Amino acid sequence: MQLIRSVVLILWFSCFIGNSEAMEVTVQSGPMRTSLLELFTSEGCSSCPPAEEWFSSLRRSPELWKEVVPVAFHVDYWDKLGWSDPFASAQATRRQHDYAASWGSDSVYTPAFVLNGAEWRPRDLHSISSIKKEVGKLSATLHESGKVEVTFQPSNKIEAKWEAHVALLTLGASSDVKAGENKGRKLIHDFVVVDYQTSAMSGETPTATLRLPVGQIKHGQSALAVWVTETGKLEPRQAAGGNL
């Protein structure tokens, strides 16, 4: 009996260790720039589903995570028009307004694509690969506790302060819309931001530690997106990402 109990404990401990290691995921870029592609969208917008369908097609693209890191921010300014988007946040709306202000505009719209901090309309990944340049290596490790350690090694030792940005994304989310412009439609969303954190980076090799909510991480249905900016700026210098 004692032998059986010992074997069970060993097997349990081995499984625990194996699961712990499986929970640790590292995403990283090469030295060439990986583009951050943002989509500002809403379930209350009837012109958004076609844009989201194209966005979802990136899941099948060989360029995903290598050339482009896609993130979808659901804004909340459509919510007052009949349907509250369950993925919408005031944080996403503020981010879009910040972009508009940086372009000298006082209006926002959906669907809206932003590529590396600039308005983008082509929906053509080939146009992204043509703008690559060497910027530095970005790496982020997500631990089982939800802690995310981010490190950036700029190619040029410029005098700059850096900020790390980490977003937890959900894949294949569905919603039955019961009101508003999309009433009666079943919408499918990918790369939806469900948690977004920022932190100043420090050290000779800029590093930062952030934390994501473990309870929202669903392996096979979640992804991690990370990017760095100069402090106070919106334009990402480098991005990285991957499925969890």
C-alpha positions in Angstrom: 0.0 0.0 0.0 2.8 2.4 0.9 4.5 1.7 -2.5 1.2 2.5 -4.3 0.8 5.7 -2.4 4.3 6.7 -3.2 3.8 6.0 -6.9 0.6 8.1 -6.9 2.4 11.0 -5.3 5.2 10.8 -7.8 2.8 10.8 -10.7 0.8 13.7 -9.3 4.0 15.7 -8.7 5.2 15.0 -12.2 1.9 16.1 -13.7 2.0 19.3 -11.6 5.5 20.1 -12.8 4.6 19.4 -16.4 1.5 21.6 -16.3 3.6 24.4 -14.7 6.1 24.3 -17.5 3.3 24.2 -20.1 1.9 27.4 -18.6 5.1 29.3 -19.2 5.0 30.8 -22.7 7.6 33.1 -24.4 6.9 35.2 -27.4 9.6 37.2 -29.2 10.5 39.1 -32.3 13.6 39.2 -34.4 15.5 42.4 -34.9 13.4 43.5 -37.8 10.2 45.4 -37.0 7.0 43.4 -36.5 4.0 45.6 -37.1 1.2 46.2 -34.6 -2.2 46.2 -36.4 -5.0 47.6 -34.3 -8.7 47.4 -35.2 -11.2 49.6 -33.4 -14.6 48.0 -33.7 -18.0 47.5 -32.0 -20.8 45.0 -32.1 -23.2 47.9 -32.5 -21.7 48.9 -35.8 -23.3 47.3 -39.0 -20.2 48.0 -41.1 -17.8 46.3 -38.6 -18.6 42.6 -39.3 -16.9 42.6 -42.8 -13.8 44.2 -41.3 -13.7 41.7 -38.5 -14.1 38.8 -40.9 -11.0 40.0 -42.7 -9.3 40.5 -39.4 -10.2 36.9 -38.4 -8.6 35.6 -41.6 -5.2 36.6 -40.2 -5.5 33.5 -38.0 -4.8 31.5 -41.2 -2.0 33.7 -42.5 1.6 32.6 -42.4 2.4 36.2 -41.5 0.7 36.1 -38.2 3.0 36.9 -35.3 5.9 37.0 -37.7 5.1 40.1 -39.7 2.0 41.4 -37.9 0.5 41.3 -34.4 -3.2 42.0 -34.6 -5.3 43.4 -31.7 -8.9 44.4 -31.7 -10.1 47.1 -29.3 -13.9 47.3 -28.9 -15.0 50.8 -28.2 -18.0 51.7 -26.0 -19.4 54.8 -27.8 -21.8 52.6 -29.8 -23.3 51.1 -26.6 -25.8 53.9 -26.0 -27.4 53.2 -29.4 -29.3 50.0 -28.4 -26.7 47.3 -27.8 -24.0 47.1 -25.2 -20.9 45.3 -26.6 -19.7 42.9 -23.9 -16.1 43.4 -25.0 -16.3 47.2 -25.1 -14.3 49.4 -22.8 -13.8 53.1 -22.1 -10.1 52.4 -22.2 -10.4 51.4 -25.9 -12.4 54.5 -26.7 -9.8 56.7 -25.0 -7.0 55.0 -26.9 -8.8 55.7 -30.2 -9.4 59.3 -29.3 -5.7 59.7 -28.4 -4.8 58.4 -31.8 -7.2 60.9 -33.5 -5.8 63.8 -31.5 -2.3 62.8 -32.6 -3.5 63.0 -36.2 -5.1 66.4 -35.6 -8.6 65.0 -35.8 -11.5 65.5 -33.3 -13.6 62.5 -34.6 -13.4 58.8 -34.4 -15.1 56.0 -36.4 -15.5 52.3 -36.7 -14.2 50.1 -38.2 -10.9 51.8 -38.0 -7.5 50.2 -38.6 -4.3 51.6 -37.2 -0.9 50.3 -38.4 2.1 51.2 -36.3 0.3 54.3 -35.0 -1.0 55.5 -38.3 -4.4 55.2 -40.0 -4.4 52.3 -42.4 -6.9 51.3 -45.1 -5.4 48.9 -47.6 -6.2 45.6 -45.8 -3.2 44.2 -47.7 -0.5 42.4 -45.7 2.0 42.7 -48.6 2.0 46.5 -47.9 3.2 45.7 -44.3 6.2 43.7 -45.2 7.5 46.5 -47.4 8.0 48.8 -44.5 10.3 46.6 -42.4 13.4 48.0 -40.7 15.7 46.9 -38.0 14.5 48.2 -34.6 15.6 45.6 -32.0 14.5 42.4 -30.3 11.5 42.2 -28.0 10.8 39.2 -25.7 8.0 38.5 -23.2 7.5 35.5 -21.0 4.1 34.7 -19.4 4.3 32.7 -16.2 1.7 30.5 -14.6 1.0 33.2 -12.0 0.0 35.7 -14.7 3.3 37.6 -14.4 4.7 38.8 -17.7 8.4 39.7 -18.0 9.1 42.0 -20.9 12.6 42.7 -22.3 13.6 45.0 -25.2 17.0 45.3 -26.8 16.9 48.3 -29.2 19.1 48.1 -32.2 20.3 51.6 -31.8 21.4 52.8 -28.4 19.3 56.0 -28.5 18.6 58.0 -25.4 15.0 57.1 -24.8 12.7 55.9 -22.0 10.5 53.0 -22.9 7.0 51.7 -22.0 5.9 48.1 -22.2 2.3 47.2 -23.3 0.8 43.8 -22.8 -2.6 42.7 -24.0 -4.5 39.4 -23.4 -6.5 38.5 -26.5 -9.4 36.1 -26.9 -9.9 34.0 -30.1 -13.1 32.7 -31.6 -15.4 34.6 -29.2 -19.1 34.6 -30.3 -22.0 36.9 -29.5 -25.7 36.7 -30.3 -26.6 40.4 -30.9 -30.2 41.1 -29.8 -30.5 44.8 -30.5 -28.9 47.7 -32.4 -27.7 47.7 -36.0 -26.6 44.0 -35.9 -29.8 42.7 -34.3 -30.3 39.0 -35.0 -26.7 38.3 -36.1 -24.3 35.9 -34.5 -20.9 37.7 -34.5 -17.5 36.0 -34.3 -14.5 37.9 -33.0 -10.8 37.2 -33.0 -7.8 38.9 -31.3 -10.2 40.8 -28.9 -8.4 42.7 -26.1 -9.9 41.5 -22.8 -7.1 42.9 -20.6 -4.5 45.6 -21.4 -1.7 46.7 -19.1 1.2 49.2 -19.5 4.3 49.8 -17.4 7.5 51.9 -17.6 10.6 50.0 -18.4 13.9 50.4 -16.6 17.5 49.1 -16.7 20.4 49.2 -19.2 18.4 46.6 -21.2 14.9 47.9 -20.7 12.7 45.5 -18.8 9.3 45.6 -17.1 7.1 43.2 -15.2 3.3 43.2 -15.7 0.5 41.0 -14.7 -2.5 39.5 -16.5 -5.6 37.9 -15.0 -5.0 34.1 -14.9 -8.7 33.4 -14.8 -9.2 34.9 -18.3 -6.5 32.8 -19.9 -7.9 29.9 -21.9 -5.3 27.8 -23.6 -6.1 27.3 -27.2 -8.5 30.3 -27.1 -6.2 33.0 -26.0 -3.2 34.9 -27.3 -0.6 37.3 -26.0 0.3 40.6 -27.7 3.2 42.7 -26.5 4.7 46.0 -27.8 7.0 48.8 -26.7 6.8 52.5 -27.2 8.9 55.5 -26.3 7.4 57.0 -23.1 4.6 59.3 -23.9 4.3 58.2 -27.5 1.6 56.0 -29.2 3.7 54.6 -32.1 5.0 51.1 -31.3 8.7 50.6 -31.9 8.5 46.8 -31.8 5.8 44.1 -31.3 5.6 40.4 -30.6 2.8 37.9 -30.0 1.7 34.3 -30.0 -1.1 31.9 -29.2 -1.4 30.5 -25.6 
